[in-house]
Amino acid sequence: MDIVYDHIGLHHAYVEDAVMSGDKDKYYSGVIGGPIYRLIDAGRKPALDDSLSIGDIINGHQKGRTSDDQIICFVACGMAVFDLGLGWDLYRTALKEGLGQKLLLWESPAQMED
C-alpha cells in the first residue's frame, strides 16, 4: 500500500514537534499520522521526502495510482479545506436526495455589538 500525504511539509512539522517534545512515541499517539511516522522510523515505509504528495500528483510532478491493483492511503492532517469540501458535498447530496432535517439553532440570528 502506498501513502499519499496532503502536505509533506506539514508532516515534517509534526515529526519535528514530536522530537522536540522529548517523548516522540507519546506525541505520535496524539496525531493522526503517528502510526505512519512509527512505520517510517522503523524503515517499513519510505521517508517523508521520498513519499507522494497530493499537490505533486495534481500538478503532474508525481504519479498517483499506476495500476488498478494499487491501493493508496490518503493521509489528510489538519487541512480544513478537506472538511469544508466534504461537508459541502454531503450537504448538496442530502438536498438532492431529500435526506436529513433542518436544524433550528436559534429563533433569529444574534447581532454582534460594537
Secondary structure, 3 states (H helix, E strand, C coil): CEEEECCHHHHHHHHHHHHHHCCHHHHHCCCCCHHHHHHHHCCCCCCHHHCEEHHHHHCCCCCCCCCCCCCEEEECCCCHHHHHHHHHHHHHHHHHHCCCCCCCCCCCCCCCCC
